[in-house]
Amino acid sequence: MVSKQQKIYSHFVNQIKEGVLQSGEVLPSTRDLAKLFKCHRFTAMTALQTLVAEGWVENSEKTRYRVSEKVPVTTSKTAQLNSKKSAQFKIVRPKPEIFTERERFRLEFWGGQPDLRLFPKDEFRRILSATLEKTKPDLLNYGHIDGLDSAKKEIAGYLRRTRNLLDKEFIITNGSQEALHLIAQTLIKPGDAIAVEAKGYPPAWRLFESLGAKIIPIEVDQEGLVTDQLEKLISLKKIKMIYTTPLHQYPTTVSLSPRRRQALIQLCEKYLIPILEDDYDYEFHYSGPPPAPLSQETVYGIYICSFSKVLFPGARLGVIACDEQLKEHLIYQKYLVSRQTDCLSQLALAAWLKDGGFEKHLRRMRRTYEKRFLHLQDHLLTLQKKNDLSWHVPTGGMSIWVNLNQDSSKVAHRAKKQGVFFQDEKGMDYRGKTGTHLRIGFAGVNESEIDQGMQTLAECLD
Ligand SMILES: Cc1ncc(COP(=O)(O)O)c(C=O)c1O
């Protein structure tokens, strides 16, 4: 007959071999083992000491027994599982390379990066905690697909007040990326053509492509999207949607000229084409108030914006403003994709808007970013004395699109080696062409960091 001591010993050896217990895991106390195996504590202790003597278990802390860090178990289930061949799934949508965990650099000049070090965490923590305390259980439940009524009222009020979006209905989304998804899912079927800016926002292109859309790139110049080229294309080909960033064009920061703006609206109304207007950084405009979104001038305008820049990207808060009939379809898609947006972040944003804290923070950040913008520009003027640099002076945004008049991918590569990150043109060109521009972000870096980054840039230029 097997003794209790033997039973305890074999129980643990098997569990370790099978990978149920892994290196470092704590074993039950001798008191608990005695209860479990209905034996004397001394019997349990003797079994554990045998395990220690054979190297299965360690008890360096005297009181606690742990699975040894160096158990040579090769027949464990985990090892067996790991050695299994991976499954052969038939992937129907190709996956280009994306960075789920991006490489970090000592200094990063990302074009759209807000300075999250300056986000008033204590103030927002108080808002969040008060919000949770006051929220009725029903608001924490399912439902409210397009946003909680009270939050939507406050957020829509802010957007109407600041953007004059008077005749639109609103949906709160998980960032503007979800907004893009819902709109494309509703209006685009595989094979449909979407016109986009030839230098533009890759996450939108990749999303449209993943839904089977055909992307048609349209050039951008000093007046923004080249509407003449768009018109020619529309006369030749059925375009199902136009995706554009008219206020601070991504990545060139050029604002669509009033002439082109009217041309775009007329084209869309003539050919009944929806304009998907991505207004990702409306709040950061420095030369006075920005023009109202073009979506408020036409029923074909579907407006999206994001709170990633004023709050933080991880908050995942965005908005769609569109016509009432389209809203119903978008709500259905949202129900399918995510059911709703996180209720606490909506309510906290609404409370922060209501108590004025949001706009106070925004004013503070706008002043800070404007100073950084001017500081970066001073550096560029100094660099220009010795180098062939030129740039369009943006009326707003969080970056400057600088023409280095040399291969900007090479310059960015050299800077990376010195621990400084710049976005080069290639990654933002639909055809992936190497260009001569860098998109230099100034919002996420302070003056002294700009000094260091520009020193590195100077060293990396030919
Ligand atoms: C063109 C553009 N659209 C949208 C966004 C914001 O996206 P989200 O709201 O998904 O964070 C960004 C952020 O950088 C952007 O550059």
The ligand as an SDF file (V2000), in Angstrom:
LIG
                    3D

 16 16  0  0  0  0  0  0  0  0999 V2000
   -5.5090   61.8190  -39.4880 C   0  0  0  0  0  0  0  0  0  0  0  0
   -5.8450   61.3040  -38.1250 C   0  0  0  0  0  0  0  0  0  0  0  0
   -7.0820   60.8970  -37.8670 N   0  0  0  0  0  0  0  0  0  0  0  0
   -7.4400   60.4440  -36.6430 C   0  0  0  0  0  0  0  0  0  0  0  0
   -6.5360   60.4160  -35.6040 C   0  0  0  0  0  0  0  0  0  0  0  0
   -6.9750   60.0340  -34.2100 C   0  0  0  0  0  0  0  0  0  0  0  0
   -7.3020   58.7480  -34.1120 O   0  0  0  0  0  0  0  0  0  0  0  0
   -8.0210   58.1320  -32.8340 P   0  0  0  0  0  0  0  0  0  0  0  0
   -9.1900   58.9800  -32.4580 O   0  0  0  0  0  0  0  0  0  0  0  0
   -8.4260   56.7960  -33.3270 O   0  0  0  0  0  0  0  0  0  0  0  0
   -7.0200   58.0830  -31.7310 O   0  0  0  0  0  0  0  0  0  0  0  0
   -5.2330   60.7940  -35.8310 C   0  0  0  0  0  0  0  0  0  0  0  0
   -4.2480   60.6830  -34.7610 C   0  0  0  0  0  0  0  0  0  0  0  0
   -3.0870   60.8640  -34.8930 O   0  0  0  0  0  0  0  0  0  0  0  0
   -4.8810   61.2680  -37.1130 C   0  0  0  0  0  0  0  0  0  0  0  0
   -3.6320   61.6730  -37.3580 O   0  0  0  0  0  0  0  0  0  0  0  0
  1  2  1  0
  2  3  1  0
  2 15  2  0
  3  4  2  0
  4  5  1  0
  5  6  1  0
  5 12  2  0
  6  7  1  0
  7  8  1  0
  8  9  2  0
  8 10  1  0
  8 11  1  0
 12 13  1  0
 12 15  1  0
 13 14  2  0
 15 16  1  0
M  END
$$$$
